[in-house]
Amino acid sequence: MFDNPGVIVPLGGLLMVILIVAITSMRKMRERELQAHQELRLREMDHERKMKEMEIEKAKIELEKAKAGKTV
């Protein structure tokens, strides 16, 4: 069966197409995965920034309370 070039050539062409489609879909999947990781990291960094801003605001309020307590 595989001795006949009339079978091997079309079979090889079909396998090549399947391989190209598989590689392309894997590449797209990897790009989407990397994009999701990047988006998650950006959200994480934004969350950290907001938490630090809240800590600074809390420290300012506590400082103002301490100053107000000393003056009374």
Secondary structure, DSSP 8 states (H G I E B T S, - for coil): -TT-HHHHHHHHHHHHHHHHHHHHHHHHHHHHHHHHHHHHHHHHHHHHHHHHHHHHHHHHHHHHHHHHHHH-
